[in-house]
């Protein structure tokens, strides 16, 4: 699987629009759309912002061998989560 397709599928699984993710990443919807269409290259920093905007870890986002689109949180992950 290509990274662009994985980003798209994870975003859809989280029921987010391209515009919502773009806003959370502080990039234009057009630039975000290019990333999903493989027309634009994303930097490591941008990929980290996309992962954060969608609510998954960067390692989960870029794991193109993984067939899951919703990240399973472990108890360790929950302990690291900021308090609400």
C-alpha positions as a printed NumPy array, in Angstrom:
array([[  0.   ,   0.   ,   0.   ],
       [  1.184,   3.486,  -0.755],
       [  1.484,   6.05 ,   2.003],
       [ -0.937,   8.466,   0.302],
       [ -3.64 ,   5.791,   0.166],
       [ -3.013,   4.871,   3.795],
       [ -3.368,   8.504,   4.899],
       [ -6.633,   8.742,   2.956],
       [ -8.04 ,   5.525,   4.441],
       [ -7.082,   6.454,   8.003],
       [ -8.65 ,   9.895,   7.591],
       [-11.872,   8.362,   6.254],
       [-11.944,   5.789,   9.086],
       [-11.806,   8.691,  11.541],
       [-14.624,  10.452,   9.648],
       [-12.64 ,  13.594,   8.965],
       [-12.717,  15.737,   5.847],
       [ -9.629,  16.897,   4.011],
       [-10.47 ,  20.443,   5.071],
       [-10.648,  19.463,   8.753],
       [ -7.257,  17.759,   8.667],
       [ -5.723,  20.607,   6.672],
       [ -7.016,  23.147,   9.202],
       [ -5.601,  21.134,  12.107],
       [ -2.244,  20.914,  10.286],
       [ -2.223,  24.621,   9.406],
       [ -1.881,  23.874,   5.692],
       [ -4.235,  24.642,   2.82 ],
       [ -6.85 ,  22.068,   1.861],
       [ -5.298,  22.071,  -1.614],
       [ -1.865,  21.162,  -0.23 ],
       [ -3.371,  18.407,   1.905],
       [ -5.327,  17.072,  -1.066],
       [ -2.122,  16.879,  -3.084],
       [ -0.557,  14.718,  -0.368],
       [ -3.469,  12.266,  -0.551],
       [ -3.349,  12.238,  -4.364],
       [  0.408,  11.632,  -4.388],
       [  0.842,  14.895,  -6.298],
       [  2.664,  16.568,  -3.416],
       [  5.497,  15.406,  -1.251],
       [  5.033,  15.655,   2.494],
       [  7.954,  16.388,   4.781],
       [  8.515,  14.397,   7.951],
       [  7.238,  17.415,   9.917],
       [  4.048,  17.562,   7.834],
       [  3.455,  13.819,   8.269],
       [  3.824,  14.281,  12.035],
       [  1.257,  17.092,  11.934],
       [ -1.131,  14.934,   9.886],
       [ -0.808,  12.043,  12.343],
       [ -1.507,  14.401,  15.24 ],
       [ -4.451,  15.996,  13.42 ],
       [ -6.049,  12.615,  12.781],
       [ -5.25 ,  11.357,  16.28 ],
       [ -2.831,   8.532,  15.518],
       [  0.868,   8.044,  16.11 ],
       [  3.326,   8.839,  13.341],
       [  4.574,   5.243,  13.34 ],
       [  0.984,   3.996,  12.834],
       [  0.381,   6.5  ,  10.033],
       [  3.442,   5.463,   8.019],
       [  3.137,   1.689,   8.638],
       [  2.076,   0.85 ,   5.081],
       [  2.072,  -2.898,   5.846],
       [ -0.613,  -2.473,   8.522],
       [ -4.148,  -3.205,   7.336],
       [ -5.831,  -1.477,  10.304],
       [ -7.016,   2.11 ,   9.982],
       [ -7.98 ,   2.716,  13.61 ],
       [ -5.021,   2.613,  15.995],
       [ -5.484,   0.371,  18.998],
       [ -4.489,   2.258,  22.133],
       [ -2.679,   0.335,  24.848],
       [ -2.893,   1.086,  28.556],
       [  0.619,   2.532,  28.266],
       [ -0.595,   4.957,  25.59 ],
       [ -3.481,   6.027,  27.794],
       [ -1.136,   6.747,  30.7  ],
       [  0.833,   9.133,  28.477],
       [ -2.274,  11.002,  27.334],
       [ -2.596,  14.55 ,  28.645],
       [ -5.208,  15.088,  31.313],
       [ -8.422,  16.688,  30.101]])
